Every structure is written in structure tokens, then in C-alpha cells.
Amino acid sequence: MKLRNLIEVLDRPVTSGNLDTEINKIVYDSRKAGPGALFVAVRGEKVDGHDYVQKAVEAGASAIMAEIAPPTVGIGDTPWLHVHNAREDMGSLARKLNDDPAQKMLVGAITGTNGKTTTAFLLHHLLNHAHLRCGLLGTVVYDVGGELKVPTHTTPESPELQQLLKQMVDNGCRAVSMEASSHALALHRMEGIKVDAAIFTNLTQDHLDFHGTMEDYFIAKMKLFEMAASNPKGKLVINADDVWSRRLLDKYKNRETVVTYGLSATATYRAVNPRYDLTGTTFELEYKERSLLVRIPLIGQFNVYNCLGALAAAHALGCNFRDSVKALQVAPQVPGRMERVTPDNHGFQVFVDYAHTPDGVVNALSTARALKPKRLITVFGCGGDRDSFKRPLMARAAEDFSDVCILTSDNPRFEDPQSIMNDARKGFVKNSHVLIESREEAIHSAIKGAKPGDIVVIAGKGHEPYQDVQGVKHPFDDRKIARRLVEREIRIKGEKRLEARELRDRRQGLR
């Protein structure tokens, strides 16, 4: 696409150079610049793209977009776009270059602190069940229409995001279910995307290292609903039971396309009498004058909310209501979300969950408590280089619900693991905890100490297959580690039983 045609979506940029230059990709990393590339100088938390303009030019970038005027030397005749907000305009240009793929699909986008991934998986499942071939973008996986990719971010930067959406269209997708992170919304990664259904799960403390305050965190989330509201047919699907929802409901109270879900009597989609066991959850769903029995192979009250949000969104996007309820019976297990890693007939159960916020810990452990274990043993840690204020809150939440807490390391990044653990342990008020820095040793200690009827919850990493230490991602998967250690304990106990039987037989033979 010629540069002059590409920039038609911008608001009066100051330009210089040949606007007939051909552009075939947009990059913000100078190492990826080259012929045909428009290099966008974006300002990040740690790196300013303007410092790399010269490298992009030397790499052969066909054009530059920046928030400053072009320098008088060093860029030759390279075309230059001087704009007010390079990151925001990058999103607009990426959308234009990829022929605005979201316009060709139904877009369901989920935001909130907890539940985004599971809700996105469930909505993806329901839309596919309704024969709307559906893509998926989120923390665990990118599905671009049968082709799976490893995620780089929950919601990728706008050039990658628009490319993924275009691949979905090219692969025949008619819908996409995507997570919308607060970072992505604040940083304009979803700029200009048509949102057909926006889902709000909840808001609890997280990411304050980035947003600063809960108010700013909420304002970032609200952008998704502004996007949906700008679409005349856009639906707003809101958790009626979350305290922050009141702000959204007040703002859009006159909009007919707002629906709510939850356990409260005022919810449009209401769950009644939820019942839990190791294999799933059953509840009665009330919608208008209808009442249907819902069975899902997921456990926990928070998964009731996730199912309600996905069901309400699927219904809003045109899926048959009764068919969607039936489809929930075969909903997929979401990797690392209260994922059971022990067999049905095992003496104790082990679950792995992504809980990495105080509210996430409460949700996971209250779910485990509802299964009435003899003891609840929790292994958890707090991530480094992230909101440090939530660390003692996570410890307090773990202690409130657990019989035994094992505090360990969880992606310390560039922080000292012991320092992180010292921050977290300030939240403990009893003596029911131990500190084991090695995560594998902590998991081993929990599994070795578990007895029949106990439940072990390993919280924090969920699906992640690594441990991030000093910028290096070392292979480490809680689920694989837990399975291996459980199998080891089964083998050791089996060997001991065999030895005891052989000893008993020898003694009986001597008699």
C-alpha cells in the first residue's frame, strides 16, 4: 500500500518525503525494520523508540513515524510522519494496512482482573459450537482458525493483533473471542477495532505498578465499553455482582443493549443453587421467564460467573440460547485454571491454578474449600517486578482459607526471591506457613505431606511453562512437576506396600 493511502486514517499528520513509497508492514522494533517497513517510534516504560530511529533507517526502513519532527541529518530522503501520539496512530495504520479485519467478524472481547481467559475460552467454544468458526486471542493461546500460536502478550501490540485478525479472516473465521488487557486498552493496542460484545468480569487489585491507582486501572478497562458503545449494535455484558460494575451500569443505564449476569436477583442471566463436586458444577439458570439446568465440567463459583458471562455474550452475538446451554456440558478444561492433575481415584487431589492476585487466591481456595477436603494445602508465590502491595494481601488470603501454606518463588524476574517472600510473609498472622524458596521443593513438600482426603492447590503460574529468573525463562511447568511428583509418591508407596507384604509373607513362612 502506498504511504499516502495508508495515512488517510490519520488526523492531519505533518509529512515529508515521497508519499508514494510502498509500505507492506509496520514495525516498532528497529531490528525488524527493512525495505517496505514503516518504523514507528513508540515510547515505552523503559525504552524510547525515538532513540532507535537511526538504526531503523540504517536497516532500510521505508518510512518513519514519530512524535518529533525529522532531524536535519541522518535520515536522507526517508519519508517522515510527525504525529501527536505514535502508539495510537500505529493502531489505526495497522488496521488500515490489514484491511480492517475486525469489520468482517463478530468480535467478543473480555476485560476484568480475573476470569478473562476462561470466559474467552468458553465464548470461543460456544461460537464454534454455533458453527461460527471462531478465533481466540488470549493469555494461553492464539487460535487463528485451526492454527495455534504461542502468545507473546495477553493482547498483542496493534501490528501483530491486526495481522492475527487478518489471518483469522483468511482462514474462514466469522468471529473472534479475545481477552482485552488493561495494558492493551491503555496503550491503544485495540485502536479502532469494532467490538460487538464487551464483557466485564470483575475488578480487584492488580497491575498497580503500571496504572498507579485503582481508578486509573478501572478507566483503562472502561475503554472497551466505550468501544462497544460506539458500535450501534454493540452489546455490553456486565457482571451485576461486582462493585465496580455500578459505574458501568450507571453510565450506560439508558442503553438497551446492556445485559447483566450473576447470582443476584437483578441479573438478566442469573445462576441459582450452584452445586459443586470434583467433576464439575451444576446450577439452575434463570433468564426472563425461562429456567434451565446447566452442567459444566468446571468447578467453583467463579466458573459459574465465567460461564454466565460467556453464555450472555454468545446469546447477544446471535447464538441459540438453549443450544449454548447444552454446549456448556462439553466445555473445555482451560489450561492452568483449577486444572486437576491427579486421577479420579487418587487419595488426595492436586489442582494447579493461575491465581496471582488476592482475589484470585480467594476464588481458587474457596473453590477447593467447597469440595470439603480434610485439609487444604496451598503452594503460592508472588511475582517479581510487579505490584508489591498485593504480596501480603495474597499471603493473608492464602492463610485464611488454608490449613497449611507453603510460600515459594514465582517468576522473581530481576528481584531477589527471598526479598519477595519477606514482603509476602508480612500478611501472615498465624504459624501455619513455611517458606521454601525452590518451587519444585515446595511442590514436593506439599505432595509428600498430603494425606487421603486432602486437596493441594498450586497457585500462581497456571499454564506457564517457565520460571522467569534474571531475564531468563527456565523450563518449569507446575502441572508437569506435580504429576511427576504424584507418580513418584504413588510408586514409592507402592514399593513400600510390596516390601511390607513380602516381609509379612516371610514371617508367616517362618512360623
C-alpha positions, -999 to 999 in steps of 0.1 A, spaced: 0 0 0 13 35 -8 21 56 22 -3 84 11 -32 59 10 -22 44 44 -22 77 62 -57 86 51 -69 74 85 -47 98 104 -57 133 116 -35 157 97 0 143 102 29 165 92 46 147 64 78 149 44 94 128 17 79 107 -10 44 96 0 42 72 -29 66 49 -10 52 13 -8 46 0 28 39 -37 34 45 -39 72 45 -18 103 72 -24 130 82 -7 163 114 -27 168 143 -13 147 157 -49 144 127 -58 123 130 -27 101 138 -31 64 126 -23 29 88 -19 29 86 -13 66 72 17 84 91 21 116 70 36 144 89 52 173 68 44 204 77 55 239 77 25 263 82 23 300 119 15 297 128 22 261 120 51 238 117 42 201 130 76 191 164 65 202 164 38 176 152 58 145 188 60 131 191 22 134 158 17 116 169 40 88 202 21 85 183 -12 84 165 2 53 131 12 68 110 28 40 94 54 63 94 67 98 65 78 121 75 96 153 63 122 178 91 146 168 100 165 136 126 148 114 162 156 122 181 177 97 208 150 91 210 112 93 178 101 76 185 111 40 153 112 20 134 87 41 97 98 43 87 110 78 54 113 96 52 136 125 22 128 147 10 136 182 5 100 195 26 74 176 12 44 195 -24 54 189 -18 61 153 1 29 149 -31 11 157 -50 30 131 -24 23 104 -22 -14 113 -59 -17 110 -58 1 76 -29 -19 62 -47 -52 71 -80 -41 56 -97 -37 89 -103 -75 95 -125 -69 126 -152 -54 104 -155 -89 87 -161 -108 120 -181 -107 152 -158 -95 180 -164 -106 216 -139 -90 239 -135 -97 276 -118 -75 302 -115 -76 340 -89 -87 366 -99 -124 369 -118 -147 346 -108 -133 312 -90 -164 300 -117 -189 310 -145 -166 297 -127 -162 264 -122 -200 261 -159 -206 268 -171 -179 244 -148 -194 218 -163 -228 224 -199 -216 222 -193 -196 190 -176 -226 174 -205 -248 185 -229 -224 168 -209 -230 135 -194 -196 136 -157 -205 130 -141 -186 158 -106 -174 165 -91 -169 200 -66 -144 214 -55 -146 250 -30 -154 277 -28 -192 270 -30 -195 231 -37 -177 199 -61 -197 176 -62 -181 141 -87 -206 127 -73 -240 133 -37 -229 136 -24 -224 171 3 -199 181 22 -193 213 11 -159 228 35 -130 232 11 -109 253 -25 -114 265 -34 -88 239 -6 -82 214 6 -49 200 -15 -35 173 6 -46 143 6 -82 155 -30 -80 166 -43 -68 132 -21 -94 114 -37 -122 136 -72 -109 129 -64 -109 92 -52 -145 94 -84 -154 111 -104 -139 82 -82 -156 56 -88 -189 74 -126 -185 73 -133 -172 108 -165 -154 113 -159 -145 149 -132 -139 174 -131 -142 212 -104 -122 227 -90 -110 260 -86 -73 264 -60 -65 290 -58 -32 308 -23 -26 294 -36 -31 258 -65 -7 263 -44 20 279 -17 16 252 -42 18 222 -34 -18 210 -71 -23 201 -74 11 184 -104 13 162 -115 -23 165 -152 -28 161 -164 -45 193 -197 -64 191 -199 -76 226 -178 -63 256 -178 -85 287 -168 -72 322 -158 -99 347 -147 -80 378 -121 -56 391 -97 -63 420 -62 -51 429 -36 -59 402 -12 -41 379 -9 -10 401 28 -10 392 15 1 358 -17 20 364 -8 36 397 -43 36 412 -75 15 411 -93 45 395 -68 46 366 -70 8 363 -108 10 360 -106 38 335 -84 17 313 -110 -11 315 -138 13 306 -123 20 272 -135 -14 260 -171 -4 268 -167 29 251 -156 10 220 -186 -13 222 -209 16 229 -196 34 198 -209 5 177 -247 10 173 -252 -28 176 -225 -33 203 -236 -53 234 -224 -46 269 -223 -77 291 -216 -68 328 -212 -88 360 -240 -75 381 -224 -85 414 -191 -67 411 -188 -33 430 -171 -16 400 -200 -27 377 -222 0 392 -201 27 375 -206 10 341 -243 4 347 -249 40 357 -230 53 327 -249 31 302 -283 28 321 -302 42 291 -286 18 266 -309 -10 256 -280 -33 247 -268 -37 283 -273 -71 299 -261 -83 333 -252 -117 348 -245 -130 382 -261 -146 413 -282 -116 424 -319 -113 417 -314 -83 395 -292 -101 370 -305 -107 334 -288 -141 334 -290 -155 369 -275 -186 384 -294 -203 413 -285 -232 436 -250 -240 424 -236 -274 434 -200 -285 431 -181 -317 430 -147 -329 417 -160 -334 382 -179 -301 377 -207 -277 387 -245 -278 383 -268 -248 386 -302 -235 376 -301 -207 350 -329 -182 351 -334 -159 321 -366 -139 317 -394 -165 321 -371 -195 314 -353 -218 338 -327 -243 325 -304 -268 343 -268 -261 334 -240 -286 339 -204 -276 333 -172 -297 337 -155 -268 356 -156 -263 394 -161 -232 415 -183 -202 419 -160 -181 398 -165 -205 369 -203 -201 373 -197 -164 366 -174 -171 337 -200 -194 322 -227 -169 326 -206 -141 310 -197 -163 280 -233 -175 277 -247 -140 278 -222 -128 252 -228 -157 229 -266 -151 231 -260 -114 224 -240 -123 194 -268 -143 180 -262 -179 192 -292 -201 201 -297 -199 239 -307 -235 245 -280 -249 222 -254 -228 240 -265 -241 274 -263 -277 261 -228 -270 247 -215 -259 281 -218 -296 291 -187 -303 270 -168 -271 277 -130 -274 275 -107 -275 305 -88 -243 304 -51 -250 310 -39 -240 344 -73 -228 357 -82 -250 386 -68 -278 364 -68 -312 383 -36 -331 377 -45 -362 398 -66 -391 387 -102 -395 400 -95 -424 423 -64 -409 439 -63 -405 477 -58 -367 476 -63 -342 448 -39 -316 433 -51 -286 414 -30 -260 395 -44 -225 392 -32 -192 377 -43 -172 408 -18 -144 412 -39 -117 428 -55 -116 463 -89 -121 448 -77 -148 425 -63 -167 455 -96 -163 473 -115 -177 443 -93 -207 439 -91 -216 475 -128 -210 483 -135 -233 453 -113 -260 469 -129 -255 503 -163 -261 487 -152 -296 479 -148 -302 517 -112 -315 519 -98 -328 552 -70 -303 548 -63 -277 522 -25 -273 515 -16 -242 494 16 -236 475 19 -200 462 43 -172 455 44 -136 443 59 -124 410 89 -101 409 89 -66 393 51 -64 397 27 -47 422 44 -53 456 14 -40 476 -6 -72 468 20 -96 482 9 -95 519 -27 -95 508 -21 -127 488 -5 -143 519 -34 -133 541 -59 -147 516 -40 -180 514 -38 -183 552 -75 -175 557 -85 -205 535 -57 -230 541 -46 -254 567 -10 -252 555 6 -225 534 39 -230 516 53 -197 504 77 -201 475 92 -184 444 71 -174 414 88 -157 385 111 -135 406 124 -118 374 150 -93 385 141 -92 422 156 -113 450 132 -142 457 139 -140 494 130 -103 494 97 -110 476 89 -137 501 97 -114 530 73 -89 516 45 -115 513 50 -131 547 41 -98 564 5 -108 556 6 -140 577 -9 -137 612 -7 -174 623 20 -200 623 5 -223 597 31 -215 570 65 -224 558 89 -208 534 107 -229 507 124 -208 480 128 -236 455 94 -240 438 100 -277 430 109 -284 466 78 -265 478 55 -286 455 73 -318 465 68 -309 502 31 -303 497 25 -336 478 47 -356 501 28 -343 531 -7 -347 516 -29 -375 530 -61 -391 518 -89 -366 516 -66 -336 514 -65 -311 485 -33 -294 473 -36 -261 453 -6 -249 435 -13 -213 427 4 -185 406 17 -199 374 -11 -220 360 -4 -228 323 31 -211 323 59 -234 312 87 -214 327 102 -198 357 115 -162 349 148 -156 368 170 -126 359 155 -123 325 160 -160 316 129 -182 313 139 -216 326 116 -245 317 92 -251 346 56 -263 344 37 -267 377 14 -293 361 42 -315 348 62 -312 381 31 -320 402 22 -351 380 57 -364 381 59 -360 419 25 -376 424 35 -405 403 67 -407 423 49 -408 456 25 -435 442 55 -456 431 73 -452 465 42 -460 485 35 -490 462 71 -502 467 67 -499 505 34 -518 504 51 -545 484 81 -547 508 57 -549 537 37 -577 521 69 -596 513 82 -592 548 48 -604 562 49 -634 539 84 -643 550 74 -640 587 44 -662 581 66 -687 563 90 -689 593 61 -698 615 
